[in-house]
Amino acid sequence: MMVYLYTSMLMFFSGLIMFSLKRKHLLLMLLSIEYMILSLYFVMFIYLSFLSNDYFFSMIFLTFSVCEGALGLSILVSMIRTHGNDYFQGFNLLW
């Protein structure tokens, strides 16, 4: 049980480090956020299996994470169409 917990903590913090280091491209930031969500799903699945509860809440969490991923990809596509790339340097929010 503790091995899974430590593995998921390692996954979450490595995703958090990559999110903070690779903030130049939007696609890399979205991938690191999805990796952190996957580690949170893994923790929740292990916790619910340890308590022998229903996995209904994990399906709701998975649905919301898929919706978040689709929203992030739509923002990425609209940003590439308007600006030509996914760099945050060329994207000014004040214009």
C-alpha angles and dihedrals in degrees: 000000000000092000090060091047093051091046092052092046089052090049092050096047093045088053090048092051092049090048091055096042100043099049093130096083125046093213093057091048091052091049093051091049090052089050090053090049090051091054091049089051089051091052092048093048092050091047093049092047090050090054091041091229131145119289092219093107090053090056090052090050091049091051092052092047091053090050090050091051092050091049091050092050092049090052089049092051093048091048092051091048094051101036104022097235142040099244116131092210093068093044112086116188094200097064 
